[in-house]
Amino acid sequence: MDAMAQLAVLTAATILAAGAAFAMAWAFLHGAFRLMQPAGAIRAQVQTTNLGHAQRPRFELAQGTRAVARGFALDR
């Protein structure tokens, strides 16, 4: 009986640890993807036209990002 209780506790602890590991991996992956977004991307608010169609937001690079890319291209 004692062996069955120990096995049940070990099984529950393993399932709990696997769930915690999955949650942490998902949280870290989600955070990494959020950090990988371009630093200079400016998201404009969605505006509607006279016909009621929504315009897509424009993404623009910051001036510094453009200068760094230009400098990197000149180094090659």
Secondary structure as UniProt FT lines:
FT   HELIX           2..35
FT   TURN            39..40
FT   STRAND          42..43
FT   TURN            50..51
FT   STRAND          59..60
FT   HELIX           63..75
//
